[in-house]
């Protein structure tokens, strides 16, 4: 037993559990915890951010690269509320982050002290966090903190990952008690959930009889470290592979069996192969509307008539959006390995099918090259990405912002290894990429990290680039500046032929934009603006070679800004639109298969 304050208990356990960083803003509601991080027995580097949302995004990016959680912290009230978007992003994408917030002293609850939410229920913030956390706790005594902490780590590190939230009242942080600090290794289950052998055998029979099989690989395959097993399965049985937003990187994109990404902003190759498959094997994929073209039959998938083998660690996902012929609840790695082992040794003849895949890949490359290799100025979204790929190492990490940039990176920037492509896929949060890239660099300090964002996305957390200077985090930020929220504008125009609130303009209608090069310099970054395509690669090289944080502005054409849209997304068309768009919408909605 050790006599410690609540803050000391939490700090020492974080250290014991291997947490390498804590990010946040040490507001008054969390002082007794953050002070304990200065003790020699619990010293953990503190990454001071400029907004609490960014602390959670930073921890999210760290987890996606390291596969280990770090902690984010905030005060009560406004500080805690600022973590909600970060929690929601991590929850949607199944990433593990520990968020520790302060709370009102237990003897003051309900009295409306500074920053307490109490008009409906005393100390009501935990209910806000509940919807965006895998699990949350409110401590009431110092003695229970070791139990809460090992339950929080158990929650994050077992089953489907997700963020955990712990609220520690100010008096519980400050008071002391005799406590026993648990050994985490004796409080967590070990091993991976194994697949049911009968289900594996049924899946193997289905796959062995398929003429046009496809593997759909999601973020769960990366979390489970199943990429090598996916590759073995694909090669053994000659199965083309498609990826979702967060599955990008689970399969090398220069492999002959890679068919591309899927969904609304997938690729024509990926959608064509997946839609024509007779057996679909999904690995850690939850079939979101984005990745499934809103479930319209024949656009990205046709389930049925295709038969689905669905592998997922979360039984909640099995059969949720498509009927599963075989549902396998298991960790992706042993499940894919078992399926591979259960198949016959002979390799099937798929000459015609793989020939079609090769032709589709050639056609897509020809189409892609038109924008990726274009020397027009302002740039297409794709041109700076092609140059960036040429400069970055094979294991370099790209962190993509939301909107047009997100889709363009998905289509144009090939990656070859797991955890080298990060994006806020399920929640598509603007403002996520900048701090997430810093977390990625903290997790992999010896690898290149590039953050590619549109100007609208960048401006939501632009201030955080200063953290790269104060903490020496050498991320290269590529700002694709098209003076507005062009992804939103494009959707508005397609749906209603007009737009509102999406262009950054002066009163006279001319585009408005900050001087991003000057902004970067003001924050202390090496900063550049590229106006000549011939300067793209050498500017990237200079930025990476400097070993310092850098910002590179690339002016981007408003009207050539986005990705191709080979799929569909269910945007209800207003009733006053009575042209062919209404007919197209009704026809595709009638094909939706998710209900």
C-alpha positions as CSV (number, residue, x, y, z in Angstrom):
1,X,0.0,0.0,0.0
2,X,1.2,3.5,-0.9
3,X,-0.1,6.8,0.4
4,X,-0.8,8.9,-2.6
5,X,-3.2,11.6,-3.8
6,X,-5.7,10.8,-6.5
7,X,-3.7,12.7,-9.0
8,X,-0.5,10.8,-8.1
9,X,-2.3,7.5,-8.4
10,X,-3.5,8.3,-12.0
11,X,-0.1,9.7,-13.0
12,X,1.8,6.7,-11.7
13,X,-0.5,4.2,-13.3
14,X,-0.2,6.0,-16.7
15,X,3.6,5.6,-16.4
16,X,3.3,2.0,-15.3
17,X,1.0,1.2,-18.2
18,X,3.5,2.6,-20.7
19,X,1.9,5.9,-21.7
20,X,4.6,8.0,-23.3
21,X,2.8,11.3,-23.6
22,X,-0.1,13.3,-22.1
23,X,-1.5,16.1,-24.2
24,X,-3.8,18.8,-23.1
25,X,-4.4,22.2,-21.4
26,X,-4.0,22.1,-17.6
27,X,-7.0,24.1,-16.5
28,X,-7.9,24.5,-12.9
29,X,-10.1,21.5,-12.8
30,X,-7.2,19.1,-13.5
31,X,-4.3,20.8,-11.6
32,X,-3.8,18.1,-9.0
33,X,-3.4,15.5,-11.7
34,X,-1.1,17.4,-14.0
35,X,1.0,18.5,-11.1
36,X,1.7,14.8,-10.4
37,X,3.2,14.4,-13.9
38,X,6.1,16.4,-12.5
39,X,7.0,13.8,-9.8
40,X,10.0,11.7,-10.7
41,X,8.0,8.5,-10.2
42,X,5.4,9.5,-12.7
43,X,7.2,11.9,-15.0
44,X,5.6,11.8,-18.5
45,X,6.2,14.4,-21.2
46,X,3.3,16.9,-21.4
47,X,2.4,18.2,-24.8
48,X,0.7,21.5,-24.4
49,X,-1.8,22.3,-27.1
50,X,-3.8,25.4,-27.9
51,X,-7.2,23.8,-27.9
52,X,-8.4,20.7,-26.0
53,X,-10.0,19.2,-29.1
54,X,-6.5,19.0,-30.6
55,X,-5.2,17.1,-27.6
56,X,-7.6,14.2,-28.4
57,X,-6.9,14.4,-32.1
58,X,-3.2,14.3,-31.4
59,X,-3.6,11.2,-29.2
60,X,-5.8,9.6,-31.9
61,X,-3.1,10.1,-34.5
62,X,-0.5,8.6,-32.1
63,X,-2.6,5.5,-31.6
64,X,-3.2,4.9,-35.3
65,X,0.5,4.7,-35.9
66,X,1.8,3.2,-32.6
67,X,-1.1,0.9,-31.8
68,X,-0.8,2.0,-28.2
69,X,-2.9,4.6,-26.4
70,X,-1.8,7.9,-25.1
71,X,-3.7,10.2,-22.8
72,X,-5.4,13.6,-23.3
73,X,-6.5,15.8,-20.5
74,X,-8.7,18.8,-19.9
75,X,-10.3,20.8,-17.2
76,X,-14.0,20.8,-16.3
77,X,-16.7,22.6,-18.2
78,X,-15.5,24.3,-21.4
79,X,-12.2,22.3,-21.4
80,X,-14.0,19.0,-21.1
81,X,-16.6,20.0,-23.7
82,X,-13.9,20.8,-26.2
83,X,-12.8,17.2,-26.1
84,X,-16.1,15.9,-27.5
85,X,-15.3,16.1,-31.2
86,X,-12.0,14.3,-30.6
87,X,-13.8,11.6,-28.6
88,X,-16.5,11.3,-31.4
89,X,-13.8,10.9,-34.1
90,X,-12.0,8.2,-32.2
91,X,-15.2,6.4,-31.3
92,X,-16.4,6.4,-34.9
93,X,-13.1,5.1,-36.2
94,X,-12.5,2.6,-33.3
95,X,-9.3,4.1,-32.0
96,X,-8.1,4.0,-28.4
97,X,-7.6,7.2,-26.6
98,X,-7.8,7.9,-22.8
99,X,-9.4,11.2,-22.0
100,X,-9.1,12.4,-18.4
101,X,-11.1,15.4,-17.4
102,X,-11.6,17.2,-14.1
103,X,-15.0,17.4,-12.4
104,X,-16.7,19.5,-9.7
105,X,-15.6,18.6,-6.1
106,X,-18.0,16.0,-4.8
107,X,-19.1,18.3,-2.0
108,X,-20.0,21.1,-4.5
109,X,-22.0,19.1,-7.1
110,X,-25.3,20.7,-8.1
111,X,-24.5,24.1,-6.7
112,X,-23.6,25.6,-10.1
113,X,-20.0,26.2,-9.4
114,X,-17.8,27.6,-12.2
115,X,-18.2,25.5,-15.4
116,X,-20.6,22.9,-14.0
117,X,-23.5,21.7,-16.1
118,X,-26.2,21.1,-13.5
119,X,-29.6,22.5,-14.5
120,X,-31.0,19.1,-15.6
121,X,-28.8,16.7,-13.5
122,X,-26.0,17.6,-11.1
123,X,-22.6,17.4,-12.9
124,X,-24.1,16.5,-16.3
125,X,-21.0,16.4,-18.5
126,X,-20.4,12.7,-18.2
127,X,-23.7,12.1,-20.0
128,X,-22.3,14.2,-22.9
129,X,-19.2,12.1,-23.0
130,X,-21.2,8.9,-22.8
131,X,-22.4,8.9,-26.4
132,X,-18.9,9.3,-27.8
133,X,-16.9,6.9,-25.5
134,X,-16.6,3.2,-25.5
135,X,-17.0,3.4,-21.7
136,X,-16.7,6.2,-19.1
137,X,-16.2,6.5,-15.4
138,X,-16.7,9.1,-12.7
139,X,-14.4,8.6,-9.7
140,X,-15.8,9.2,-6.2
141,X,-12.9,8.0,-4.0
142,X,-9.2,7.9,-4.3
143,X,-9.2,4.2,-3.4
144,X,-11.2,3.2,-6.5
145,X,-8.9,4.9,-9.0
146,X,-6.6,1.9,-9.5
147,X,-9.7,-0.2,-10.4
148,X,-11.1,2.5,-12.7
149,X,-7.7,2.9,-14.5
150,X,-7.2,-0.8,-15.2
151,X,-10.8,-1.1,-16.4
152,X,-10.2,1.9,-18.7
153,X,-7.1,0.2,-20.2
154,X,-9.0,-3.1,-20.5
155,X,-11.7,-1.3,-22.4
156,X,-9.4,0.4,-24.8
157,X,-7.1,-2.6,-25.4
158,X,-9.6,-5.5,-25.8
159,X,-12.3,-6.2,-28.3
160,X,-13.2,-3.4,-30.6
161,X,-10.9,-0.4,-29.7
162,X,-12.4,2.9,-28.7
163,X,-11.9,5.9,-26.4
164,X,-12.3,5.8,-22.7
165,X,-13.3,8.8,-20.6
166,X,-12.5,9.2,-16.9
167,X,-13.7,12.1,-14.9
168,X,-11.9,12.8,-11.6
169,X,-13.5,15.4,-9.3
170,X,-11.0,18.0,-8.1
171,X,-11.2,16.9,-4.4
172,X,-10.6,13.2,-5.5
173,X,-7.5,14.4,-7.3
174,X,-6.2,16.3,-4.3
175,X,-7.0,13.9,-1.4
176,X,-4.7,11.1,-0.4
177,X,-5.3,7.5,0.6
178,X,-3.5,4.2,1.0
179,X,-3.8,2.4,-2.3
180,X,-2.4,-0.6,-4.1
181,X,-1.3,0.1,-7.7
182,X,-2.3,-2.9,-9.8
183,X,-0.1,-4.6,-12.3
184,X,-1.8,-4.1,-15.6
185,X,-0.4,-7.4,-17.0
186,X,-2.5,-9.3,-14.4
187,X,-5.6,-7.3,-15.1
188,X,-5.9,-7.7,-18.8
189,X,-7.0,-10.7,-20.8
190,X,-4.3,-12.1,-23.1
191,X,-4.5,-13.6,-26.6
192,X,-6.9,-12.9,-29.5
193,X,-10.5,-14.0,-29.9
194,X,-10.3,-17.1,-32.2
195,X,-12.8,-17.9,-35.0
196,X,-15.3,-20.7,-34.8
197,X,-13.8,-23.6,-36.8
198,X,-17.2,-24.6,-38.2
199,X,-17.8,-21.0,-39.5
200,X,-14.3,-20.9,-41.0
201,X,-15.0,-24.2,-42.8
202,X,-18.2,-22.9,-44.2
203,X,-16.5,-19.7,-45.3
204,X,-13.7,-21.7,-47.0
205,X,-16.3,-23.8,-48.9
206,X,-17.9,-20.6,-50.2
207,X,-14.7,-19.0,-51.2
208,X,-13.4,-22.2,-52.8
209,X,-16.4,-22.3,-55.0
210,X,-16.4,-18.6,-56.0
211,X,-15.6,-17.5,-59.6
212,X,-15.3,-13.8,-58.9
213,X,-14.3,-13.4,-55.2
214,X,-13.2,-10.1,-53.6
215,X,-11.6,-9.2,-50.3
216,X,-12.9,-6.1,-48.7
217,X,-10.4,-4.8,-46.1
218,X,-11.3,-2.3,-43.5
219,X,-9.5,-0.6,-40.6
220,X,-10.1,-3.6,-38.4
221,X,-7.5,-5.5,-40.4
222,X,-4.9,-2.9,-39.6
223,X,-5.8,-2.7,-35.9
224,X,-5.5,-6.5,-35.7
225,X,-2.2,-6.5,-37.6
226,X,-3.7,-8.8,-40.2
227,X,-2.1,-7.3,-43.3
228,X,0.3,-10.1,-43.8
229,X,-2.4,-12.7,-43.5
230,X,-4.6,-10.8,-45.9
231,X,-1.8,-10.7,-48.4
232,X,-1.2,-14.5,-48.0
233,X,-4.9,-15.2,-48.5
234,X,-5.2,-13.0,-51.6
235,X,-2.1,-14.6,-53.2
236,X,-3.0,-18.1,-52.3
237,X,-6.5,-18.0,-53.8
238,X,-5.9,-15.2,-56.5
239,X,-8.5,-12.9,-54.9
240,X,-8.6,-9.1,-55.8
241,X,-8.5,-6.8,-52.8
242,X,-10.4,-3.5,-52.3
243,X,-10.0,-1.2,-49.3
244,X,-12.2,1.2,-47.3
245,X,-11.2,4.7,-46.1
246,X,-9.5,3.3,-43.0
247,X,-8.4,0.0,-44.7
248,X,-6.1,1.9,-47.0
249,X,-2.6,0.6,-46.3
250,X,-3.7,-2.9,-45.3
251,X,-2.7,-4.1,-48.8
252,X,0.2,-2.9,-50.9
253,X,-1.2,-0.7,-53.7
254,X,1.4,-1.7,-56.2
255,X,0.4,-5.4,-56.0
256,X,-1.3,-6.8,-59.1
257,X,-4.3,-8.0,-57.0
258,X,-5.0,-4.5,-55.6
259,X,-8.2,-3.3,-57.2
260,X,-8.4,0.1,-55.4
261,X,-10.7,1.8,-53.0
262,X,-14.5,1.5,-52.9
263,X,-17.5,3.7,-52.4
264,X,-18.6,7.2,-53.4
265,X,-15.1,8.5,-53.9
266,X,-13.5,5.1,-54.4
267,X,-12.1,4.1,-57.8
268,X,-13.9,2.7,-60.9
269,X,-11.7,-0.4,-60.6
270,X,-12.6,-1.1,-57.0
271,X,-16.3,-0.4,-57.4
272,X,-16.5,-2.5,-60.6
273,X,-14.7,-5.5,-59.1
274,X,-16.6,-5.4,-55.8
275,X,-20.0,-4.9,-57.5
276,X,-19.6,-7.9,-59.8
277,X,-18.2,-10.3,-57.1
278,X,-20.1,-13.5,-56.4
279,X,-18.5,-13.9,-53.0
280,X,-17.4,-11.0,-50.8
281,X,-15.1,-11.6,-47.8
282,X,-15.0,-8.6,-45.5
283,X,-12.2,-8.2,-42.9
284,X,-12.8,-5.5,-40.2
285,X,-15.2,-3.5,-42.4
286,X,-18.5,-2.1,-41.2
287,X,-19.9,-1.2,-44.6
288,X,-20.5,2.5,-44.1
289,X,-22.6,4.3,-46.7
290,X,-19.5,6.1,-47.9
291,X,-17.7,2.8,-48.6
292,X,-20.8,1.0,-49.9
293,X,-22.3,3.8,-52.2
294,X,-25.2,4.0,-49.8
295,X,-25.9,0.3,-50.4
296,X,-27.3,0.9,-53.9
297,X,-27.2,-2.5,-55.6
298,X,-24.6,-2.8,-58.4
299,X,-22.8,0.5,-57.6
300,X,-20.2,-0.8,-55.1
301,X,-21.7,-4.1,-53.9
302,X,-24.5,-6.5,-54.9
303,X,-25.3,-8.3,-51.7
304,X,-27.4,-10.3,-52.6
305,X,-26.8,-11.8,-55.1
306,X,-23.3,-12.0,-53.9
307,X,-22.7,-14.1,-50.7
308,X,-21.0,-12.3,-47.8
309,X,-18.4,-13.8,-45.4
310,X,-18.1,-11.1,-42.7
311,X,-15.2,-11.2,-40.3
312,X,-15.4,-8.7,-37.4
313,X,-14.4,-8.6,-33.8
314,X,-17.7,-6.8,-32.9
315,X,-20.9,-9.0,-33.2
316,X,-22.8,-5.7,-33.5
317,X,-21.5,-5.3,-37.1
318,X,-22.3,-8.8,-38.3
319,X,-25.3,-8.6,-40.7
320,X,-26.0,-5.0,-39.7
321,X,-26.0,-3.5,-43.2
322,X,-25.8,-6.6,-45.4
323,X,-27.0,-10.2,-44.8
324,X,-24.0,-12.4,-44.0
325,X,-24.0,-15.9,-45.4
326,X,-21.2,-16.7,-42.8
327,X,-20.6,-14.3,-39.9
328,X,-17.3,-14.9,-38.1
329,X,-16.9,-13.0,-34.8
330,X,-13.2,-13.0,-34.1
331,X,-10.0,-11.0,-34.2
332,X,-9.2,-10.4,-37.9
333,X,-5.6,-11.9,-37.8
334,X,-6.4,-15.5,-36.6
335,X,-9.7,-15.5,-38.6
336,X,-8.0,-14.6,-41.9
337,X,-5.1,-17.0,-41.1
338,X,-7.6,-19.8,-40.4
339,X,-9.5,-19.2,-43.6
340,X,-6.3,-19.2,-45.6
341,X,-5.3,-22.5,-44.0
342,X,-8.7,-24.1,-44.7
343,X,-8.6,-23.5,-48.5
344,X,-7.2,-26.2,-50.8
345,X,-3.6,-25.8,-51.9
346,X,-4.4,-25.6,-55.6
347,X,-4.6,-22.1,-57.0
348,X,-7.8,-21.6,-59.1
349,X,-7.7,-20.4,-62.7
350,X,-8.9,-16.8,-62.8
351,X,-7.3,-15.7,-66.1
352,X,-10.4,-13.8,-67.4
353,X,-11.2,-12.2,-64.1
354,X,-7.7,-11.1,-63.4
355,X,-7.3,-10.0,-67.0
356,X,-10.3,-7.7,-66.5
357,X,-8.7,-6.3,-63.3
358,X,-5.5,-5.6,-65.2
359,X,-7.4,-3.8,-68.0
360,X,-9.4,-1.7,-65.5
361,X,-6.2,-0.7,-63.6
362,X,-4.7,0.4,-66.9
363,X,-7.7,2.5,-67.8
364,X,-7.8,4.1,-64.3
365,X,-4.1,4.9,-64.5
366,X,-4.6,6.6,-67.8
367,X,-7.5,8.7,-66.4
368,X,-5.7,9.5,-63.2
369,X,-2.6,10.6,-65.0
370,X,-4.5,13.4,-66.7
371,X,-4.9,15.2,-63.4
372,X,-2.0,13.8,-61.4
373,X,0.6,14.8,-64.1
374,X,-1.1,18.1,-65.2
375,X,1.0,21.2,-65.1
376,X,-2.0,23.6,-65.0
377,X,-1.9,26.3,-62.4
378,X,-3.6,26.7,-60.0
379,X,-3.0,23.0,-59.4
380,X,-5.4,20.1,-59.5
381,X,-5.7,18.4,-56.2
382,X,-3.9,15.4,-57.7
383,X,-0.8,17.1,-59.1
384,X,0.8,18.0,-55.7
385,X,0.0,14.5,-54.4
386,X,1.8,12.8,-57.3
387,X,4.9,14.9,-56.6
388,X,4.7,14.2,-52.8
389,X,4.5,10.4,-53.4
390,X,7.6,10.6,-55.6
391,X,9.5,12.3,-52.8
392,X,8.3,10.4,-49.7
393,X,9.8,7.2,-48.5
394,X,7.8,4.0,-49.0
395,X,7.1,3.8,-45.2
396,X,6.3,7.6,-45.0
397,X,3.1,8.5,-43.3
398,X,0.4,10.7,-45.0
399,X,-2.3,12.2,-42.8
400,X,-5.2,13.4,-45.0
401,X,-7.7,16.0,-44.1
402,X,-11.4,15.8,-44.9
403,X,-13.4,16.8,-48.0
404,X,-11.8,16.9,-51.4
405,X,-8.3,16.3,-50.1
406,X,-9.5,13.1,-48.3
407,X,-10.9,11.7,-51.5
408,X,-8.0,12.8,-53.7
409,X,-5.5,11.2,-51.3
410,X,-7.6,8.0,-51.3
411,X,-7.5,7.8,-55.1
412,X,-4.2,9.3,-56.0
413,X,-1.6,8.7,-53.2
414,X,-0.7,5.0,-53.1
415,X,0.5,3.5,-49.8
416,X,2.1,0.2,-49.3
417,X,2.2,-0.6,-45.6
418,X,-0.2,-0.5,-42.6
419,X,-0.4,2.6,-40.5
420,X,1.0,4.8,-43.3
421,X,-2.4,6.4,-44.3
422,X,-4.4,8.2,-41.6
423,X,-7.7,9.9,-42.1
424,X,-10.8,10.7,-40.0
425,X,-12.8,8.3,-42.1
426,X,-16.1,7.6,-40.1
427,X,-16.6,11.1,-38.7
428,X,-14.6,13.1,-41.3
429,X,-13.8,15.8,-38.8
430,X,-12.4,19.0,-40.2
431,X,-9.5,20.1,-38.0
432,X,-8.5,16.5,-37.2
433,X,-5.5,16.1,-39.5
434,X,-3.2,18.9,-38.2
435,X,-2.9,17.6,-34.6
436,X,-3.3,14.0,-35.7
437,X,-0.2,14.4,-37.8
438,X,1.7,15.6,-34.8
439,X,0.6,12.5,-32.9
440,X,1.7,10.3,-35.8
441,X,5.2,11.9,-35.7
442,X,5.5,11.4,-32.0
443,X,4.7,7.8,-32.5
444,X,7.2,7.4,-35.4
445,X,9.9,10.1,-34.9
446,X,12.2,8.6,-37.5
447,X,9.7,8.4,-40.3
448,X,8.5,11.1,-42.7
449,X,5.1,12.5,-41.8
450,X,3.1,14.7,-44.3
451,X,-0.2,16.3,-43.4
452,X,-2.3,17.1,-46.5
453,X,-5.2,19.4,-45.9
454,X,-7.5,21.8,-47.6
455,X,-7.4,25.4,-46.5
456,X,-10.9,25.2,-44.9
457,X,-9.9,22.1,-42.9
458,X,-6.5,23.7,-42.0
459,X,-8.0,26.9,-40.6
460,X,-10.0,24.9,-38.0
461,X,-6.8,24.0,-36.0
462,X,-4.2,26.0,-37.8
463,X,-2.9,27.4,-34.5
464,X,-1.6,24.0,-33.5
465,X,1.3,24.2,-36.0
466,X,3.0,26.2,-33.3
467,X,3.2,23.1,-31.2
468,X,5.5,21.6,-33.8
469,X,7.9,24.4,-32.9
470,X,7.5,24.4,-29.1
471,X,7.9,20.6,-29.0
472,X,10.2,20.1,-32.0
473,X,7.8,17.9,-34.0
474,X,8.9,18.1,-37.7
475,X,5.7,17.5,-39.7
476,X,5.4,18.8,-43.2
477,X,2.0,20.5,-43.8
478,X,0.8,20.7,-47.4
479,X,-2.1,23.2,-47.6
480,X,-4.2,22.8,-50.7
481,X,-5.6,26.3,-50.9
482,X,-8.7,26.8,-53.0
483,X,-10.2,29.5,-50.8
484,X,-13.2,27.7,-49.5
485,X,-15.0,24.5,-48.6
486,X,-15.0,23.2,-52.1
487,X,-16.2,19.7,-51.3
488,X,-19.3,21.2,-49.8
489,X,-19.7,23.6,-52.7
490,X,-19.5,20.7,-55.2
491,X,-22.2,18.7,-53.4
492,X,-24.5,21.8,-53.3
493,X,-24.0,22.5,-57.0
494,X,-24.7,18.9,-58.0
495,X,-27.8,18.8,-55.9
496,X,-29.4,22.2,-56.4
497,X,-27.2,24.0,-59.1
498,X,-26.4,26.7,-56.6
499,X,-24.3,27.1,-53.4
500,X,-24.1,29.1,-50.2
501,X,-21.5,29.7,-47.5
502,X,-18.8,27.7,-49.1
503,X,-16.5,30.1,-51.0
504,X,-14.2,32.4,-49.1
505,X,-14.8,35.7,-50.9
506,X,-14.5,39.4,-50.4
507,X,-17.6,41.6,-50.8
508,X,-16.7,42.2,-54.5
509,X,-16.8,38.4,-55.1
510,X,-13.1,37.9,-55.5
511,X,-11.5,35.0,-53.6
512,X,-10.3,35.7,-50.1
513,X,-7.4,33.8,-48.5
514,X,-4.9,34.3,-45.8
515,X,-1.2,34.4,-46.7
516,X,-0.5,30.8,-45.5
517,X,3.3,31.2,-46.2
518,X,3.4,34.2,-43.9
519,X,1.2,32.5,-41.4
520,X,3.6,29.5,-41.2
521,X,6.5,31.8,-40.8
522,X,4.7,33.7,-38.1
523,X,4.4,30.5,-36.1
524,X,8.1,29.7,-36.7
525,X,7.8,27.1,-39.4
526,X,9.9,26.9,-42.6
527,X,7.3,28.1,-45.1
528,X,6.9,28.0,-48.9
529,X,4.4,28.7,-51.6
530,X,4.7,26.7,-54.8
531,X,3.5,28.4,-58.0
532,X,5.4,26.3,-60.5
533,X,4.9,22.5,-61.0
534,X,8.6,22.1,-61.6
535,X,9.2,23.3,-58.0
536,X,7.0,20.8,-56.2
537,X,9.4,17.9,-55.7
538,X,12.4,20.0,-54.8
539,X,10.3,22.0,-52.3
540,X,9.1,18.8,-50.7
541,X,12.6,17.5,-50.5
542,X,13.9,20.7,-48.9
543,X,11.2,20.5,-46.3
544,X,11.8,16.9,-45.4
545,X,15.6,17.2,-45.5
546,X,15.6,20.2,-43.1
547,X,14.4,18.1,-40.2
548,X,12.2,21.0,-39.1
549,X,8.4,21.6,-39.2
550,X,7.4,23.1,-42.5
551,X,4.3,24.5,-44.3
552,X,3.9,24.4,-48.0
553,X,1.0,26.2,-49.7
554,X,-0.1,24.9,-53.0
555,X,-2.7,27.0,-54.7
556,X,-5.5,24.7,-56.0
557,X,-8.1,25.3,-58.7
558,X,-11.5,25.7,-57.3
559,X,-13.1,24.0,-60.3
560,X,-10.6,21.2,-60.6
561,X,-10.2,20.5,-56.9
562,X,-11.8,17.2,-56.0
563,X,-11.7,13.5,-56.6
564,X,-13.6,11.6,-59.1
565,X,-17.0,10.3,-57.9
566,X,-17.5,6.8,-59.4
567,X,-19.9,5.7,-56.6
568,X,-23.1,7.1,-55.1
569,X,-24.0,8.8,-51.8
570,X,-27.6,9.2,-50.7
571,X,-28.2,12.9,-50.8
572,X,-32.0,13.5,-50.6
573,X,-32.9,15.9,-53.4
574,X,-35.3,18.8,-52.4
575,X,-38.8,18.3,-53.7
576,X,-38.7,21.6,-55.7
577,X,-36.0,20.0,-57.9
578,X,-38.0,18.3,-60.6
579,X,-35.5,17.5,-63.3
580,X,-33.5,14.3,-64.0
581,X,-31.7,14.6,-60.6
582,X,-34.9,13.7,-58.8
583,X,-35.4,10.7,-61.1
584,X,-31.8,9.5,-60.6
585,X,-32.1,9.8,-56.9
586,X,-35.4,7.8,-56.7
587,X,-34.0,5.1,-59.0
588,X,-30.8,4.6,-56.9
589,X,-32.6,4.9,-53.6
590,X,-34.9,2.1,-54.8
591,X,-31.8,-0.1,-55.2
592,X,-30.6,0.3,-51.7
593,X,-30.1,-3.0,-49.9
594,X,-29.4,-2.1,-46.3
595,X,-32.9,-2.6,-45.0
